[in-house]
């Protein structure tokens, strides 16, 4: 363990998930002579948030839709905070990338007219259990080199501040990898596990987002001073309780309504002013939370009137990505077939995540997917500024990034090498837990981090709400935790990876708290619920909240105005009285 391995390539793709695999294929098809290396924490056949498969493509333009109509849809869902340029450029690529992956072997059922089966406004059904192996094998076949089971730990910069490579540690052999590259594309995903999970103990891994996506790409950029955006827009999934499985397959494909414990379709009956069944995504979670507070919970998806044939197909779809949900629904279907009553499926919110595919969080990028650090691009869940990318959006964004990166590589401009002292510092930092000087196991600090974030930064235990006073305490506790991180201890490469999971999550958590404190309004219920600022304020806060860590470790907050394309979009109004207040909250100064 600790041996240093050197690599060189033209294009380094960090992360072999949905975006990374497509990026590798795009790069090799566009330039067969390009030396492409994919660096993956796990194995490209079953890595990232698509590892277990998916049953739908949730970003797709049906007939009659356009990039402009997709942008209108996203603007309404985010209450106006979205990058129009990113959304339009991505939407223009969606269908082509779906067709591309279908040509690689992804089964997409079609109707009698040859169109993909429509599941929702921008969604189509797929048979996606083997989606990840399809992508991984295609990346291998492209001729790109694949470096599996190496966890990225830090960016390498030359004297000018340009990104010229990445360091990483082998998760099985503990070897230290130094990869020098002409261009670096980050496809590392978002961050799960920052908050206390909805399922405790040995079931803690049962969460909505991949528990192995721990914010490595985000933390590397934070330490290097990259500009980040919209961390305060946390994504909180409304999911099948305990199984933490997607509800869209039931709600959209089966048409099952959300009902409360009284059997009422509560979205329309009690929350018409929020939009009823067409309300923004976060408000469906908010309405479910309010039903519980009103004594009308728990809430469910009502299976009693669904099409039996479609229900059987849905159960089969869940077998590939969420078997526990399939078991729940199969039991109910069995009882109904034998004279019983089909029972509803209980739903509940999960823990918050920092993710750019469903939410807005990630690197601040331009239309070509360049980050604020020269030589570094970002795509997929690690890139911020626009939500509702999902799998197909990650593919589209990867293609856009690769096209621009290749142009820069072809320019052939001189690129510096990282200083040997920089590499040695990163080597010592990355391998420190193995040095035998620390005494704290990763799990101990992980649980402390999750407790702090749950109790003081709007976790499940606080029903997602928080105030300035609570965030001040979160900041204090995170600073104390940060002082203990150098004392993490590992005895195996796997334990070393777990230490880096905690290091990365803690880095992201500190920036997240600063973003949450800076936006003094409530724009997205539950996702960003300021109890001391319960109203939305378009006059002051129609801006992106960004940040960049300074060399002295302080986090500089930056506000970027929303640049609106001329579209006829009416933002939904807030519901009268539909705010959450807490006794004793404090109001910090700006």
ZIRA-V110681 format. One record per helix or strand of 3 or more residues. SS is the DSSP state (A for helix, B for strand). FROM is the first residue (numbers start at 1). LEN is the number of residues. If there is no record, write none. Layout:
# ZIRA-V110681
ss & from & len
SS & FROM & LEN
SS & FROM & LEN
This chain:
# ZIRA-V110681
ss & from & len
B & 4 & 11
A & 18 & 13
B & 36 & 4
A & 48 & 3
B & 54 & 4
A & 67 & 11
A & 84 & 8
A & 94 & 10
B & 118 & 3
B & 123 & 6
A & 131 & 11
B & 145 & 3
B & 150 & 8
B & 163 & 8
B & 176 & 11
A & 201 & 3
A & 216 & 9
B & 235 & 6
A & 248 & 6
A & 266 & 5
A & 272 & 3
A & 276 & 3
A & 281 & 13
B & 299 & 3
A & 308 & 14
A & 323 & 15
B & 345 & 10
B & 376 & 3
A & 380 & 3
A & 390 & 22
A & 420 & 16
A & 442 & 15
A & 460 & 3
A & 468 & 20
A & 493 & 26
B & 528 & 3
A & 538 & 4
B & 543 & 7
B & 555 & 7
